[in-house]
Amino acid sequence: MILPEGIELKDIARVYPSAVIEHEGIETSVSLEWFEEKKNEVQLKGYELIFISKSGQRKGIFFPDFEEMMQALEKIYLLLKEST
């Protein structure tokens, strides 16, 4: 599993899945819950795992497909679990 540049496994404070949407020409990441509520009003571009480091740095990895993102999240969870 490749982590975002500048983020090491030992430095991860949080990881969460998000949807990448476009609305009125602006592309942004939103929570999956928000996307489910507003999916008829926005255009889905893909998905992103958002990594927050212990120092507060935020980085993401883009996935075109929900299942692929969730598989990556599971691998990261297992790596984090093994490292503690």
mmCIF file of the N, C-alpha and C atoms, coordinates in Angstrom:
data_MODEL
# 
_entry.id   MODEL 
# 
loop_
_atom_site.group_PDB 
_atom_site.id 
_atom_site.type_symbol 
_atom_site.label_atom_id 
_atom_site.label_alt_id 
_atom_site.label_comp_id 
_atom_site.label_asym_id 
_atom_site.label_entity_id 
_atom_site.label_seq_id 
_atom_site.pdbx_PDB_ins_code 
_atom_site.Cartn_x 
_atom_site.Cartn_y 
_atom_site.Cartn_z 
_atom_site.occupancy 
_atom_site.B_iso_or_equiv 
_atom_site.pdbx_formal_charge 
_atom_site.auth_seq_id 
_atom_site.auth_comp_id 
_atom_site.auth_asym_id 
_atom_site.auth_atom_id 
_atom_site.pdbx_PDB_model_num 
ATOM 1   N N  . MET A 1 1  ? 0.853   -1.193 0.000   1.00 0.00 ? 1  MET A N  1 
ATOM 2   C CA . MET A 1 1  ? 0.000   0.000  0.000   1.00 0.00 ? 1  MET A CA 1 
ATOM 3   C C  . MET A 1 1  ? 0.880   1.230  0.000   1.00 0.00 ? 1  MET A C  1 
ATOM 4   N N  . ILE A 1 2  ? 0.618   2.100  -0.903  1.00 0.00 ? 2  ILE A N  1 
ATOM 5   C CA . ILE A 1 2  ? 1.355   3.358  -0.989  1.00 0.00 ? 2  ILE A CA 1 
ATOM 6   C C  . ILE A 1 2  ? 0.575   4.421  -0.230  1.00 0.00 ? 2  ILE A C  1 
ATOM 7   N N  . LEU A 1 3  ? 1.240   5.041  0.720   1.00 0.00 ? 3  LEU A N  1 
ATOM 8   C CA . LEU A 1 3  ? 0.636   6.149  1.454   1.00 0.00 ? 3  LEU A CA 1 
ATOM 9   C C  . LEU A 1 3  ? 0.924   7.439  0.705   1.00 0.00 ? 3  LEU A C  1 
ATOM 10  N N  . PRO A 1 4  ? 0.141   8.473  0.962   1.00 0.00 ? 4  PRO A N  1 
ATOM 11  C CA . PRO A 1 4  ? 0.427   9.757  0.308   1.00 0.00 ? 4  PRO A CA 1 
ATOM 12  C C  . PRO A 1 4  ? 1.830   10.239 0.661   1.00 0.00 ? 4  PRO A C  1 
ATOM 13  N N  . GLU A 1 5  ? 2.447   10.920 -0.267  1.00 0.00 ? 5  GLU A N  1 
ATOM 14  C CA . GLU A 1 5  ? 3.785   11.468 -0.034  1.00 0.00 ? 5  GLU A CA 1 
ATOM 15  C C  . GLU A 1 5  ? 3.770   12.353 1.206   1.00 0.00 ? 5  GLU A C  1 
ATOM 16  N N  . GLY A 1 6  ? 4.753   12.135 2.074   1.00 0.00 ? 6  GLY A N  1 
ATOM 17  C CA . GLY A 1 6  ? 4.859   12.947 3.279   1.00 0.00 ? 6  GLY A CA 1 
ATOM 18  C C  . GLY A 1 6  ? 4.122   12.381 4.475   1.00 0.00 ? 6  GLY A C  1 
ATOM 19  N N  . ILE A 1 7  ? 3.422   11.260 4.306   1.00 0.00 ? 7  ILE A N  1 
ATOM 20  C CA . ILE A 1 7  ? 2.693   10.635 5.414   1.00 0.00 ? 7  ILE A CA 1 
ATOM 21  C C  . ILE A 1 7  ? 3.274   9.241  5.639   1.00 0.00 ? 7  ILE A C  1 
ATOM 22  N N  . GLU A 1 8  ? 3.728   8.997  6.854   1.00 0.00 ? 8  GLU A N  1 
ATOM 23  C CA . GLU A 1 8  ? 4.224   7.671  7.213   1.00 0.00 ? 8  GLU A CA 1 
ATOM 24  C C  . GLU A 1 8  ? 3.207   6.996  8.118   1.00 0.00 ? 8  GLU A C  1 
ATOM 25  N N  . LEU A 1 9  ? 3.194   5.673  8.087   1.00 0.00 ? 9  LEU A N  1 
ATOM 26  C CA . LEU A 1 9  ? 2.236   4.901  8.866   1.00 0.00 ? 9  LEU A CA 1 
ATOM 27  C C  . LEU A 1 9  ? 2.231   5.330  10.331  1.00 0.00 ? 9  LEU A C  1 
ATOM 28  N N  . LYS A 1 10 ? 3.408   5.509  10.914  1.00 0.00 ? 10 LYS A N  1 
ATOM 29  C CA . LYS A 1 10 ? 3.513   5.866  12.340  1.00 0.00 ? 10 LYS A CA 1 
ATOM 30  C C  . LYS A 1 10 ? 2.975   7.267  12.636  1.00 0.00 ? 10 LYS A C  1 
ATOM 31  N N  . ASP A 1 11 ? 2.816   8.092  11.609  1.00 0.00 ? 11 ASP A N  1 
ATOM 32  C CA . ASP A 1 11 ? 2.362   9.470  11.798  1.00 0.00 ? 11 ASP A CA 1 
ATOM 33  C C  . ASP A 1 11 ? 0.860   9.660  11.587  1.00 0.00 ? 11 ASP A C  1 
ATOM 34  N N  . ILE A 1 12 ? 0.156   8.600  11.212  1.00 0.00 ? 12 ILE A N  1 
ATOM 35  C CA . ILE A 1 12 ? -1.271  8.736  10.902  1.00 0.00 ? 12 ILE A CA 1 
ATOM 36  C C  . ILE A 1 12 ? -2.082  8.875  12.184  1.00 0.00 ? 12 ILE A C  1 
ATOM 37  N N  . ALA A 1 13 ? -2.866  9.940  12.254  1.00 0.00 ? 13 ALA A N  1 
ATOM 38  C CA . ALA A 1 13 ? -3.775  10.161 13.379  1.00 0.00 ? 13 ALA A CA 1 
ATOM 39  C C  . ALA A 1 13 ? -5.184  9.691  13.017  1.00 0.00 ? 13 ALA A C  1 
ATOM 40  N N  . ARG A 1 14 ? -5.595  9.954  11.764  1.00 0.00 ? 14 ARG A N  1 
ATOM 41  C CA . ARG A 1 14 ? -6.940  9.575  11.305  1.00 0.00 ? 14 ARG A CA 1 
ATOM 42  C C  . ARG A 1 14 ? -6.904  9.278  9.819   1.00 0.00 ? 14 ARG A C  1 
ATOM 43  N N  . VAL A 1 15 ? -7.784  8.377  9.405   1.00 0.00 ? 15 VAL A N  1 
ATOM 44  C CA . VAL A 1 15 ? -8.009  8.093  7.987   1.00 0.00 ? 15 VAL A CA 1 
ATOM 45  C C  . VAL A 1 15 ? -9.514  8.005  7.814   1.00 0.00 ? 15 VAL A C  1 
ATOM 46  N N  . TYR A 1 16 ? -10.028 8.686  6.799   1.00 0.00 ? 16 TYR A N  1 
ATOM 47  C CA . TYR A 1 16 ? -11.461 8.546  6.560   1.00 0.00 ? 16 TYR A CA 1 
ATOM 48  C C  . TYR A 1 16 ? -11.767 8.594  5.071   1.00 0.00 ? 16 TYR A C  1 
ATOM 49  N N  . PRO A 1 17 ? -12.807 7.864  4.679   1.00 0.00 ? 17 PRO A N  1 
ATOM 50  C CA . PRO A 1 17 ? -13.214 7.839  3.275   1.00 0.00 ? 17 PRO A CA 1 
ATOM 51  C C  . PRO A 1 17 ? -14.077 9.045  2.947   1.00 0.00 ? 17 PRO A C  1 
ATOM 52  N N  . SER A 1 18 ? -13.999 9.484  1.703   1.00 0.00 ? 18 SER A N  1 
ATOM 53  C CA . SER A 1 18 ? -14.826 10.610 1.263   1.00 0.00 ? 18 SER A CA 1 
ATOM 54  C C  . SER A 1 18 ? -15.195 10.437 -0.202  1.00 0.00 ? 18 SER A C  1 
ATOM 55  N N  . ALA A 1 19 ? -16.176 11.199 -0.625  1.00 0.00 ? 19 ALA A N  1 
ATOM 56  C CA . ALA A 1 19 ? -16.558 11.261 -2.037  1.00 0.00 ? 19 ALA A CA 1 
ATOM 57  C C  . ALA A 1 19 ? -15.974 12.545 -2.618  1.00 0.00 ? 19 ALA A C  1 
ATOM 58  N N  . VAL A 1 20 ? -15.504 12.467 -3.848  1.00 0.00 ? 20 VAL A N  1 
ATOM 59  C CA . VAL A 1 20 ? -15.008 13.658 -4.547  1.00 0.00 ? 20 VAL A CA 1 
ATOM 60  C C  . VAL A 1 20 ? -16.107 14.069 -5.514  1.00 0.00 ? 20 VAL A C  1 
ATOM 61  N N  . ILE A 1 21 ? -16.592 15.294 -5.343  1.00 0.00 ? 21 ILE A N  1 
ATOM 62  C CA . ILE A 1 21 ? -17.712 15.771 -6.155  1.00 0.00 ? 21 ILE A CA 1 
ATOM 63  C C  . ILE A 1 21 ? -17.340 17.061 -6.877  1.00 0.00 ? 21 ILE A C  1 
ATOM 64  N N  . GLU A 1 22 ? -18.141 17.362 -7.889  1.00 0.00 ? 22 GLU A N  1 
ATOM 65  C CA . GLU A 1 22 ? -18.042 18.662 -8.546  1.00 0.00 ? 22 GLU A CA 1 
ATOM 66  C C  . GLU A 1 22 ? -19.418 19.296 -8.476  1.00 0.00 ? 22 GLU A C  1 
ATOM 67  N N  . HIS A 1 23 ? -19.434 20.557 -8.067  1.00 0.00 ? 23 HIS A N  1 
ATOM 68  C CA . HIS A 1 23 ? -20.685 21.311 -7.980  1.00 0.00 ? 23 HIS A CA 1 
ATOM 69  C C  . HIS A 1 23 ? -20.387 22.753 -8.355  1.00 0.00 ? 23 HIS A C  1 
ATOM 70  N N  . GLU A 1 24 ? -21.089 23.244 -9.349  1.00 0.00 ? 24 GLU A N  1 
ATOM 71  C CA . GLU A 1 24 ? -20.911 24.618 -9.835  1.00 0.00 ? 24 GLU A CA 1 
ATOM 72  C C  . GLU A 1 24 ? -19.452 24.903 -10.176 1.00 0.00 ? 24 GLU A C  1 
ATOM 73  N N  . GLY A 1 25 ? -18.785 23.921 -10.791 1.00 0.00 ? 25 GLY A N  1 
ATOM 74  C CA . GLY A 1 25 ? -17.415 24.100 -11.245 1.00 0.00 ? 25 GLY A CA 1 
ATOM 75  C C  . GLY A 1 25 ? -16.343 23.927 -10.189 1.00 0.00 ? 25 GLY A C  1 
ATOM 76  N N  . ILE A 1 26 ? -16.746 23.620 -8.975  1.00 0.00 ? 26 ILE A N  1 
ATOM 77  C CA . ILE A 1 26 ? -15.786 23.442 -7.885  1.00 0.00 ? 26 ILE A CA 1 
ATOM 78  C C  . ILE A 1 26 ? -15.715 21.966 -7.519  1.00 0.00 ? 26 ILE A C  1 
ATOM 79  N N  . GLU A 1 27 ? -14.486 21.430 -7.463  1.00 0.00 ? 27 GLU A N  1 
ATOM 80  C CA . GLU A 1 27 ? -14.268 20.039 -7.077  1.00 0.00 ? 27 GLU A CA 1 
ATOM 81  C C  . GLU A 1 27 ? -13.776 19.999 -5.638  1.00 0.00 ? 27 GLU A C  1 
ATOM 82  N N  . THR A 1 28 ? -14.394 19.125 -4.827  1.00 0.00 ? 28 THR A N  1 
ATOM 83  C CA . THR A 1 28 ? -14.027 19.031 -3.416  1.00 0.00 ? 28 THR A CA 1 
ATOM 84  C C  . THR A 1 28 ? -14.366 17.655 -2.874  1.00 0.00 ? 28 THR A C  1 
ATOM 85  N N  . SER A 1 29 ? -13.784 17.324 -1.729  1.00 0.00 ? 29 SER A N  1 
ATOM 86  C CA . SER A 1 29 ? -14.094 16.082 -1.022  1.00 0.00 ? 29 SER A CA 1 
ATOM 87  C C  . SER A 1 29 ? -15.163 16.373 0.020   1.00 0.00 ? 29 SER A C  1 
ATOM 88  N N  . VAL A 1 30 ? -16.117 15.456 0.121   1.00 0.00 ? 30 VAL A N  1 
ATOM 89  C CA . VAL A 1 30 ? -17.190 15.580 1.107   1.00 0.00 ? 30 VAL A CA 1 
ATOM 90  C C  . VAL A 1 30 ? -17.368 14.230 1.795   1.00 0.00 ? 30 VAL A C  1 
ATOM 91  N N  . SER A 1 31 ? -18.018 14.240 2.938   1.00 0.00 ? 31 SER A N  1 
ATOM 92  C CA . SER A 1 31 ? -18.264 12.977 3.634   1.00 0.00 ? 31 SER A CA 1 
ATOM 93  C C  . SER A 1 31 ? -19.187 12.100 2.792   1.00 0.00 ? 31 SER A C  1 
ATOM 94  N N  . LEU A 1 32 ? -19.073 10.799 2.997   1.00 0.00 ? 32 LEU A N  1 
ATOM 95  C CA . LEU A 1 32 ? -19.947 9.873  2.271   1.00 0.00 ? 32 LEU A CA 1 
ATOM 96  C C  . LEU A 1 32 ? -21.408 10.112 2.638   1.00 0.00 ? 32 LEU A C  1 
ATOM 97  N N  . GLU A 1 33 ? -21.659 10.480 3.893   1.00 0.00 ? 33 GLU A N  1 
ATOM 98  C CA . GLU A 1 33 ? -23.024 10.755 4.339   1.00 0.00 ? 33 GLU A CA 1 
ATOM 99  C C  . GLU A 1 33 ? -23.598 11.972 3.602   1.00 0.00 ? 33 GLU A C  1 
ATOM 100 N N  . TRP A 1 34 ? -22.779 13.031 3.489   1.00 0.00 ? 34 TRP A N  1 
ATOM 101 C CA . TRP A 1 34 ? -23.222 14.233 2.782   1.00 0.00 ? 34 TRP A CA 1 
ATOM 102 C C  . TRP A 1 34 ? -23.528 13.891 1.331   1.00 0.00 ? 34 TRP A C  1 
ATOM 103 N N  . PHE A 1 35 ? -22.635 13.126 0.707   1.00 0.00 ? 35 PHE A N  1 
ATOM 104 C CA . PHE A 1 35 ? -22.843 12.750 -0.688  1.00 0.00 ? 35 PHE A CA 1 
ATOM 105 C C  . PHE A 1 35 ? -24.147 11.976 -0.861  1.00 0.00 ? 35 PHE A C  1 
ATOM 106 N N  . GLU A 1 36 ? -24.432 11.044 0.031   1.00 0.00 ? 36 GLU A N  1 
ATOM 107 C CA . GLU A 1 36 ? -25.671 10.260 -0.078  1.00 0.00 ? 36 GLU A CA 1 
ATOM 108 C C  . GLU A 1 36 ? -26.903 11.171 -0.032  1.00 0.00 ? 36 GLU A C  1 
ATOM 109 N N  . GLU A 1 37 ? -26.858 12.199 0.797   1.00 0.00 ? 37 GLU A N  1 
ATOM 110 C CA . GLU A 1 37 ? -27.982 13.128 0.916   1.00 0.00 ? 37 GLU A CA 1 
ATOM 111 C C  . GLU A 1 37 ? -28.127 14.033 -0.304  1.00 0.00 ? 37 GLU A C  1 
ATOM 112 N N  . LYS A 1 38 ? -27.012 14.400 -0.945  1.00 0.00 ? 38 LYS A N  1 
ATOM 113 C CA . LYS A 1 38 ? -27.023 15.396 -2.021  1.00 0.00 ? 38 LYS A CA 1 
ATOM 114 C C  . LYS A 1 38 ? -26.666 14.838 -3.393  1.00 0.00 ? 38 LYS A C  1 
ATOM 115 N N  . LYS A 1 39 ? -26.591 13.512 -3.543  1.00 0.00 ? 39 LYS A N  1 
ATOM 116 C CA . LYS A 1 39 ? -26.065 12.934 -4.784  1.00 0.00 ? 39 LYS A CA 1 
ATOM 117 C C  . LYS A 1 39 ? -26.847 13.320 -6.032  1.00 0.00 ? 39 LYS A C  1 
ATOM 118 N N  . ASN A 1 40 ? -28.084 13.708 -5.889  1.00 0.00 ? 40 ASN A N  1 
ATOM 119 C CA . ASN A 1 40 ? -28.866 14.139 -7.053  1.00 0.00 ? 40 ASN A CA 1 
ATOM 120 C C  . ASN A 1 40 ? -28.561 15.579 -7.464  1.00 0.00 ? 40 ASN A C  1 
ATOM 121 N N  . GLU A 1 41 ? -27.808 16.297 -6.629  1.00 0.00 ? 41 GLU A N  1 
ATOM 122 C CA . GLU A 1 41 ? -27.513 17.706 -6.891  1.00 0.00 ? 41 GLU A CA 1 
ATOM 123 C C  . GLU A 1 41 ? -26.069 17.960 -7.322  1.00 0.00 ? 41 GLU A C  1 
ATOM 124 N N  . VAL A 1 42 ? -25.220 16.932 -7.246  1.00 0.00 ? 42 VAL A N  1 
ATOM 125 C CA . VAL A 1 42 ? -23.796 17.095 -7.534  1.00 0.00 ? 42 VAL A CA 1 
ATOM 126 C C  . VAL A 1 42 ? -23.327 16.002 -8.484  1.00 0.00 ? 42 VAL A C  1 
ATOM 127 N N  . GLN A 1 43 ? -22.149 16.208 -9.062  1.00 0.00 ? 43 GLN A N  1 
ATOM 128 C CA . GLN A 1 43 ? -21.563 15.208 -9.953  1.00 0.00 ? 43 GLN A CA 1 
ATOM 129 C C  . GLN A 1 43 ? -20.442 14.479 -9.218  1.00 0.00 ? 43 GLN A C  1 
ATOM 130 N N  . LEU A 1 44 ? -20.536 13.159 -9.141  1.00 0.00 ? 44 LEU A N  1 
ATOM 131 C CA . LEU A 1 44 ? -19.505 12.349 -8.502  1.00 0.00 ? 44 LEU A CA 1 
ATOM 132 C C  . LEU A 1 44 ? -18.314 12.208 -9.434  1.00 0.00 ? 44 LEU A C  1 
ATOM 133 N N  . LYS A 1 45 ? -17.117 12.512 -8.922  1.00 0.00 ? 45 LYS A N  1 
ATOM 134 C CA . LYS A 1 45 ? -15.882 12.374 -9.696  1.00 0.00 ? 45 LYS A CA 1 
ATOM 135 C C  . LYS A 1 45 ? -15.109 11.123 -9.294  1.00 0.00 ? 45 LYS A C  1 
ATOM 136 N N  . GLY A 1 46 ? -15.300 10.658 -8.058  1.00 0.00 ? 46 GLY A N  1 
ATOM 137 C CA . GLY A 1 46 ? -14.592 9.488  -7.546  1.00 0.00 ? 46 GLY A CA 1 
ATOM 138 C C  . GLY A 1 46 ? -14.616 9.510  -6.030  1.00 0.00 ? 46 GLY A C  1 
ATOM 139 N N  . TYR A 1 47 ? -13.625 8.864  -5.450  1.00 0.00 ? 47 TYR A N  1 
ATOM 140 C CA . TYR A 1 47 ? -13.551 8.738  -3.995  1.00 0.00 ? 47 TYR A CA 1 
ATOM 141 C C  . TYR A 1 47 ? -12.129 9.039  -3.539  1.00 0.00 ? 47 TYR A C  1 
ATOM 142 N N  . GLU A 1 48 ? -11.988 9.371  -2.262  1.00 0.00 ? 48 GLU A N  1 
ATOM 143 C CA . GLU A 1 48 ? -10.673 9.718  -1.745  1.00 0.00 ? 48 GLU A CA 1 
ATOM 144 C C  . GLU A 1 48 ? -10.543 9.246  -0.304  1.00 0.00 ? 48 GLU A C  1 
ATOM 145 N N  . LEU A 1 49 ? -9.391  8.660  0.011   1.00 0.00 ? 49 LEU A N  1 
ATOM 146 C CA . LEU A 1 49 ? -9.048  8.411  1.407   1.00 0.00 ? 49 LEU A CA 1 
ATOM 147 C C  . LEU A 1 49 ? -8.278  9.626  1.884   1.00 0.00 ? 49 LEU A C  1 
ATOM 148 N N  . ILE A 1 50 ? -8.758  10.221 2.954   1.00 0.00 ? 50 ILE A N  1 
ATOM 149 C CA . ILE A 1 50 ? -8.123  11.395 3.534   1.00 0.00 ? 50 ILE A CA 1 
ATOM 150 C C  . ILE A 1 50 ? -7.300  10.936 4.740   1.00 0.00 ? 50 ILE A C  1 
ATOM 151 N N  . PHE A 1 51 ? -6.036  11.313 4.739   1.00 0.00 ? 51 PHE A N  1 
ATOM 152 C CA . PHE A 1 51 ? -5.120  10.990 5.831   1.00 0.00 ? 51 PHE A CA 1 
ATOM 153 C C  . PHE A 1 51 ? -4.816  12.273 6.591   1.00 0.00 ? 51 PHE A C  1 
ATOM 154 N N  . ILE A 1 52 ? -4.969  12.218 7.908   1.00 0.00 ? 52 ILE A N  1 
ATOM 155 C CA . ILE A 1 52 ? -4.596  13.332 8.772   1.00 0.00 ? 52 ILE A CA 1 
ATOM 156 C C  . ILE A 1 52 ? -3.437  12.841 9.633   1.00 0.00 ? 52 ILE A C  1 
ATOM 157 N N  . SER A 1 53 ? -2.311  13.542 9.553   1.00 0.00 ? 53 SER A N  1 
ATOM 158 C CA . SER A 1 53 ? -1.146  13.150 10.352  1.00 0.00 ? 53 SER A CA 1 
ATOM 159 C C  . SER A 1 53 ? -1.276  13.721 11.761  1.00 0.00 ? 53 SER A C  1 
ATOM 160 N N  . LYS A 1 54 ? -0.464  13.223 12.650  1.00 0.00 ? 54 LYS A N  1 
ATOM 161 C CA . LYS A 1 54 ? -0.465  13.713 14.032  1.00 0.00 ? 54 LYS A CA 1 
ATOM 162 C C  . LYS A 1 54 ? -0.105  15.191 14.108  1.00 0.00 ? 54 LYS A C  1 
ATOM 163 N N  . SER A 1 55 ? 0.614   15.696 13.105  1.00 0.00 ? 55 SER A N  1 
ATOM 164 C CA . SER A 1 55 ? 0.971   17.121 13.073  1.00 0.00 ? 55 SER A CA 1 
ATOM 165 C C  . SER A 1 55 ? -0.116  17.969 12.403  1.00 0.00 ? 55 SER A C  1 
ATOM 166 N N  . GLY A 1 56 ? -1.198  17.316 11.932  1.00 0.00 ? 56 GLY A N  1 
ATOM 167 C CA . GLY A 1 56 ? -2.302  18.044 11.319  1.00 0.00 ? 56 GLY A CA 1 
ATOM 168 C C  . GLY A 1 56 ? -2.239  18.146 9.809   1.00 0.00 ? 56 GLY A C  1 
ATOM 169 N N  . GLN A 1 57 ? -1.209  17.571 9.209   1.00 0.00 ? 57 GLN A N  1 
ATOM 170 C CA . GLN A 1 57 ? -1.087  17.590 7.748   1.00 0.00 ? 57 GLN A CA 1 
ATOM 171 C C  . GLN A 1 57 ? -2.192  16.726 7.143   1.00 0.00 ? 57 GLN A C  1 
ATOM 172 N N  . ARG A 1 58 ? -2.800  17.217 6.063   1.00 0.00 ? 58 ARG A N  1 
ATOM 173 C CA . ARG A 1 58 ? -3.896  16.513 5.391   1.00 0.00 ? 58 ARG A CA 1 
ATOM 174 C C  . ARG A 1 58 ? -3.460  16.159 3.978   1.00 0.00 ? 58 ARG A C  1 
ATOM 175 N N  . LYS A 1 59 ? -3.566  14.864 3.640   1.00 0.00 ? 59 LYS A N  1 
ATOM 176 C CA . LYS A 1 59 ? -3.231  14.378 2.297   1.00 0.00 ? 59 LYS A CA 1 
ATOM 177 C C  . LYS A 1 59 ? -4.294  13.372 1.891   1.00 0.00 ? 59 LYS A C  1 
ATOM 178 N N  . GLY A 1 60 ? -4.423  13.156 0.591   1.00 0.00 ? 60 GLY A N  1 
ATOM 179 C CA . GLY A 1 60 ? -5.417  12.208 0.118   1.00 0.00 ? 60 GLY A CA 1 
ATOM 180 C C  . GLY A 1 60 ? -4.918  11.346 -1.018  1.00 0.00 ? 60 GLY A C  1 
ATOM 181 N N  . ILE A 1 61 ? -5.585  10.201 -1.191  1.00 0.00 ? 61 ILE A N  1 
ATOM 182 C CA . ILE A 1 61 ? -5.351  9.312  -2.329  1.00 0.00 ? 61 ILE A CA 1 
ATOM 183 C C  . ILE A 1 61 ? -6.686  9.151  -3.045  1.00 0.00 ? 61 ILE A C  1 
ATOM 184 N N  . PHE A 1 62 ? -6.696  9.426  -4.347  1.00 0.00 ? 62 PHE A N  1 
ATOM 185 C CA . PHE A 1 62 ? -7.910  9.360  -5.162  1.00 0.00 ? 62 PHE A CA 1 
ATOM 186 C C  . PHE A 1 62 ? -8.140  7.940  -5.670  1.00 0.00 ? 62 PHE A C  1 
ATOM 187 N N  . PHE A 1 63 ? -9.412  7.528  -5.698  1.00 0.00 ? 63 PHE A N  1 
ATOM 188 C CA . PHE A 1 63 ? -9.831  6.242  -6.256  1.00 0.00 ? 63 PHE A CA 1 
ATOM 189 C C  . PHE A 1 63 ? -11.031 6.482  -7.166  1.00 0.00 ? 63 PHE A C  1 
ATOM 190 N N  . PRO A 1 64 ? -11.044 5.889  -8.347  1.00 0.00 ? 64 PRO A N  1 
ATOM 191 C CA . PRO A 1 64 ? -12.184 6.065  -9.238  1.00 0.00 ? 64 PRO A CA 1 
ATOM 192 C C  . PRO A 1 64 ? -13.404 5.249  -8.803  1.00 0.00 ? 64 PRO A C  1 
ATOM 193 N N  . ASP A 1 65 ? -13.194 4.327  -7.881  1.00 0.00 ? 65 ASP A N  1 
ATOM 194 C CA . ASP A 1 65 ? -14.220 3.340  -7.561  1.00 0.00 ? 65 ASP A CA 1 
ATOM 195 C C  . ASP A 1 65 ? -14.329 3.148  -6.033  1.00 0.00 ? 65 ASP A C  1 
ATOM 196 N N  . PHE A 1 66 ? -15.561 3.067  -5.534  1.00 0.00 ? 66 PHE A N  1 
ATOM 197 C CA . PHE A 1 66 ? -15.824 2.941  -4.102  1.00 0.00 ? 66 PHE A CA 1 
ATOM 198 C C  . PHE A 1 66 ? -15.200 1.674  -3.522  1.00 0.00 ? 66 PHE A C  1 
ATOM 199 N N  . GLU A 1 67 ? -15.387 0.541  -4.196  1.00 0.00 ? 67 GLU A N  1 
ATOM 200 C CA . GLU A 1 67 ? -14.881 -0.733 -3.685  1.00 0.00 ? 67 GLU A CA 1 
ATOM 201 C C  . GLU A 1 67 ? -13.358 -0.714 -3.553  1.00 0.00 ? 67 GLU A C  1 
ATOM 202 N N  . GLU A 1 68 ? -12.685 -0.131 -4.532  1.00 0.00 ? 68 GLU A N  1 
ATOM 203 C CA . GLU A 1 68 ? -11.226 -0.035 -4.494  1.00 0.00 ? 68 GLU A CA 1 
ATOM 204 C C  . GLU A 1 68 ? -10.774 0.804  -3.294  1.00 0.00 ? 68 GLU A C  1 
ATOM 205 N N  . MET A 1 69 ? -11.476 1.899  -3.039  1.00 0.00 ? 69 MET A N  1 
ATOM 206 C CA . MET A 1 69 ? -11.140 2.739  -1.892  1.00 0.00 ? 69 MET A CA 1 
ATOM 207 C C  . MET A 1 69 ? -11.337 1.970  -0.589  1.00 0.00 ? 69 MET A C  1 
ATOM 208 N N  . MET A 1 70 ? -12.429 1.236  -0.477  1.00 0.00 ? 70 MET A N  1 
ATOM 209 C CA . MET A 1 70 ? -12.708 0.507  0.753   1.00 0.00 ? 70 MET A CA 1 
ATOM 210 C C  . MET A 1 70 ? -11.714 -0.629 0.972   1.00 0.00 ? 70 MET A C  1 
ATOM 211 N N  . GLN A 1 71 ? -11.255 -1.272 -0.093  1.00 0.00 ? 71 GLN A N  1 
ATOM 212 C CA . GLN A 1 71 ? -10.222 -2.307 0.032   1.00 0.00 ? 71 GLN A CA 1 
ATOM 213 C C  . GLN A 1 71 ? -8.922  -1.691 0.541   1.00 0.00 ? 71 GLN A C  1 
ATOM 214 N N  . ALA A 1 72 ? -8.569  -0.529 0.022   1.00 0.00 ? 72 ALA A N  1 
ATOM 215 C CA . ALA A 1 72 ? -7.365  0.166  0.482   1.00 0.00 ? 72 ALA A CA 1 
ATOM 216 C C  . ALA A 1 72 ? -7.508  0.567  1.946   1.00 0.00 ? 72 ALA A C  1 
ATOM 217 N N  . LEU A 1 73 ? -8.682  1.037  2.334   1.00 0.00 ? 73 LEU A N  1 
ATOM 218 C CA . LEU A 1 73 ? -8.923  1.425  3.724   1.00 0.00 ? 73 LEU A CA 1 
ATOM 219 C C  . LEU A 1 73 ? -8.759  0.222  4.648   1.00 0.00 ? 73 LEU A C  1 
ATOM 220 N N  . GLU A 1 74 ? -9.258  -0.922 4.224   1.00 0.00 ? 74 GLU A N  1 
ATOM 221 C CA . GLU A 1 74 ? -9.116  -2.138 5.028   1.00 0.00 ? 74 GLU A CA 1 
ATOM 222 C C  . GLU A 1 74 ? -7.640  -2.517 5.191   1.00 0.00 ? 74 GLU A C  1 
ATOM 223 N N  . LYS A 1 75 ? -6.861  -2.425 4.114   1.00 0.00 ? 75 LYS A N  1 
ATOM 224 C CA . LYS A 1 75 ? -5.423  -2.734 4.188   1.00 0.00 ? 75 LYS A CA 1 
ATOM 225 C C  . LYS A 1 75 ? -4.712  -1.779 5.144   1.00 0.00 ? 75 LYS A C  1 
ATOM 226 N N  . ILE A 1 76 ? -5.057  -0.508 5.070   1.00 0.00 ? 76 ILE A N  1 
ATOM 227 C CA . ILE A 1 76 ? -4.435  0.483  5.952   1.00 0.00 ? 76 ILE A CA 1 
ATOM 228 C C  . ILE A 1 76 ? -4.814  0.209  7.401   1.00 0.00 ? 76 ILE A C  1 
ATOM 229 N N  . TYR A 1 77 ? -6.076  -0.127 7.631   1.00 0.00 ? 77 TYR A N  1 
ATOM 230 C CA . TYR A 1 77 ? -6.529  -0.461 8.985   1.00 0.00 ? 77 TYR A CA 1 
ATOM 231 C C  . TYR A 1 77 ? -5.717  -1.632 9.546   1.00 0.00 ? 77 TYR A C  1 
ATOM 232 N N  . LEU A 1 78 ? -5.528  -2.678 8.731   1.00 0.00 ? 78 LEU A N  1 
ATOM 233 C CA . LEU A 1 78 ? -4.765  -3.842 9.188   1.00 0.00 ? 78 LEU A CA 1 
ATOM 234 C C  . LEU A 1 78 ? -3.310  -3.472 9.472   1.00 0.00 ? 78 LEU A C  1 
ATOM 235 N N  . LEU A 1 79 ? -2.711  -2.636 8.620   1.00 0.00 ? 79 LEU A N  1 
ATOM 236 C CA . LEU A 1 79 ? -1.335  -2.182 8.857   1.00 0.00 ? 79 LEU A CA 1 
ATOM 237 C C  . LEU A 1 79 ? -1.236  -1.383 10.154  1.00 0.00 ? 79 LEU A C  1 
ATOM 238 N N  . LEU A 1 80 ? -2.205  -0.509 10.381  1.00 0.00 ? 80 LEU A N  1 
ATOM 239 C CA . LEU A 1 80 ? -2.203  0.287  11.610  1.00 0.00 ? 80 LEU A CA 1 
ATOM 240 C C  . LEU A 1 80 ? -2.387  -0.606 12.832  1.00 0.00 ? 80 LEU A C  1 
ATOM 241 N N  . LYS A 1 81 ? -3.269  -1.581 12.716  1.00 0.00 ? 81 LYS A N  1 
ATOM 242 C CA . LYS A 1 81 ? -3.525  -2.507 13.820  1.00 0.00 ? 81 LYS A CA 1 
ATOM 243 C C  . LYS A 1 81 ? -2.266  -3.310 14.148  1.00 0.00 ? 81 LYS A C  1 
ATOM 244 N N  . GLU A 1 82 ? -1.554  -3.769 13.119  1.00 0.00 ? 82 GLU A N  1 
ATOM 245 C CA . GLU A 1 82 ? -0.325  -4.546 13.316  1.00 0.00 ? 82 GLU A CA 1 
ATOM 246 C C  . GLU A 1 82 ? 0.791   -3.702 13.930  1.00 0.00 ? 82 GLU A C  1 
ATOM 247 N N  . SER A 1 83 ? 0.779   -2.417 13.659  1.00 0.00 ? 83 SER A N  1 
ATOM 248 C CA . SER A 1 83 ? 1.876   -1.559 14.125  1.00 0.00 ? 83 SER A CA 1 
ATOM 249 C C  . SER A 1 83 ? 1.701   -1.086 15.564  1.00 0.00 ? 83 SER A C  1 
ATOM 250 N N  . THR A 1 84 ? 0.559   -1.385 16.172  1.00 0.00 ? 84 THR A N  1 
ATOM 251 C CA . THR A 1 84 ? 0.343   -0.935 17.562  1.00 0.00 ? 84 THR A CA 1 
ATOM 252 C C  . THR A 1 84 ? 0.599   -2.039 18.552  1.00 0.00 ? 84 THR A C  1 
# 
